[in-house]
Amino acid sequence: MINQVEPNISSEDMESVSRYMQSGSWITEHKLTKDLEDKVATYVDRKYAVAVPNGTIAIYLALIASGIRDGHKVAVPNITMIATINAIIWAGAEPVIVDVDNTLCMSLDSLKKVPEINAVIFVPLNGRVGSGLEIQEYCKDKDIVLIEDSAHALGSSYLNQKCGSLGSLSIFSFTPHKIITMGQGGMVLSDDENLYQKLIDIKTFNREKDKSDVHKGFGLNFKITDLQSSLGLSQLSKLEEFIKMKKNLHRQYSNNLNDKYLKSFNEYETPWFIDFYCISENQREELYLYLKQKNIETRFSYPSLSSQSYLQNIEKTDLTFSEKVSNNILWLPSSTNLSREDVEYVSSAVNNFLEN
Ligand SMILES: Cc1ncc(COP(=O)(O)O)c(C=O)c1O
């Protein structure tokens, strides 16, 4: 079976974890996590980074640290993973679902139609950066909090500015199908010392000082482990290699498949998944089943948020474009472990399907 995606774990990764386990450390969060936070912050040119157990918690903490709460409205794009909107609901705020443009990222025109919003979550979906910079300007002008959900986009840029550096707070996720992984894991990044301190307070029981059992107020435990960070550091050291592999993968598929089905990426963007645009929902279903018979696993891209039954009462703008396009996209095998032969095999299976 050719998997749609899988983690890329090398012998160096295993050695890094094994070295850590043999070091006699306490397994919990300590120096390696700090090192990982510093390295990711430097990579995306942010002052502060806070590691947390996953990307969902990272978005939740970014909202809470920004003061978003009950009665606040937060704009979210209609095409994103469910965690983006659920974190808003978890924070007690009201999501407003906004349409996307043809990059599948939030549409600025659609955002402008939402009155009185307190925050926007911009998602550089699949590594494409869409109107991120323009939305940053808009939020600055209107004094709206901008949070960047960059779960897919470590290694992508808005021209000269790295994903992970847009708005006041950005987040990453490190699950096994992301650009780099540490099993589970997330990170919140910021340039603002106040926000950083708030994140640390909420993350570490709001202690008066390190190791104190006197608390300034309510706080929880969102620490990770150096065991995870030993893998995260080793994966991060291969980030440039992974970026190159993802770009090569997209290039190879582009050479093999008709342009009309594949959307391009700018050269400063890193493709996360290969998104194949079918001409209809029916065609997508048939292609999915055809490829499955050939031992090729694919995956339907995210259904629109507005199609989820439990989100029917959420405020929304006109979502015509996102509701149509989200039903047509199939994610082809997109792993950095794929060989040239694997991609040739998948491409010719797709072409055979289209010819018949
Ligand atoms: C866009 C987006 N945001 C947030 C998340 C949540 O991250 P995690 O799975 O680490 O909680 C994901 C996970 O895939 C995602 O794709």
The ligand as an SDF file (V2000), in Angstrom:
LIG
                    3D

 16 16  0  0  0  0  0  0  0  0999 V2000
   -4.8820   23.6700   10.2290 C   0  0  0  0  0  0  0  0  0  0  0  0
   -4.7620   22.8770   11.5020 C   0  0  0  0  0  0  0  0  0  0  0  0
   -4.8720   23.5270   12.6720 N   0  0  0  0  0  0  0  0  0  0  0  0
   -4.7580   22.8650   13.8410 C   0  0  0  0  0  0  0  0  0  0  0  0
   -4.5180   21.5190   13.8900 C   0  0  0  0  0  0  0  0  0  0  0  0
   -4.4620   20.8270   15.2120 C   0  0  0  0  0  0  0  0  0  0  0  0
   -3.1880   20.3570   15.5120 O   0  0  0  0  0  0  0  0  0  0  0  0
   -3.0190   19.0870   16.4760 P   0  0  0  0  0  0  0  0  0  0  0  0
   -3.4770   17.8890   15.7260 O   0  0  0  0  0  0  0  0  0  0  0  0
   -1.5600   19.0820   16.7760 O   0  0  0  0  0  0  0  0  0  0  0  0
   -3.8600   19.3540   17.6740 O   0  0  0  0  0  0  0  0  0  0  0  0
   -4.3710   20.8040   12.7090 C   0  0  0  0  0  0  0  0  0  0  0  0
   -4.0950   19.3530   12.7260 C   0  0  0  0  0  0  0  0  0  0  0  0
   -3.9520   18.6920   11.7230 O   0  0  0  0  0  0  0  0  0  0  0  0
   -4.5070   21.4990   11.4770 C   0  0  0  0  0  0  0  0  0  0  0  0
   -4.4030   20.8520   10.3050 O   0  0  0  0  0  0  0  0  0  0  0  0
  1  2  1  0
  2  3  1  0
  2 15  2  0
  3  4  2  0
  4  5  1  0
  5  6  1  0
  5 12  2  0
  6  7  1  0
  7  8  1  0
  8  9  2  0
  8 10  1  0
  8 11  1  0
 12 13  1  0
 12 15  1  0
 13 14  2  0
 15 16  1  0
M  END
$$$$
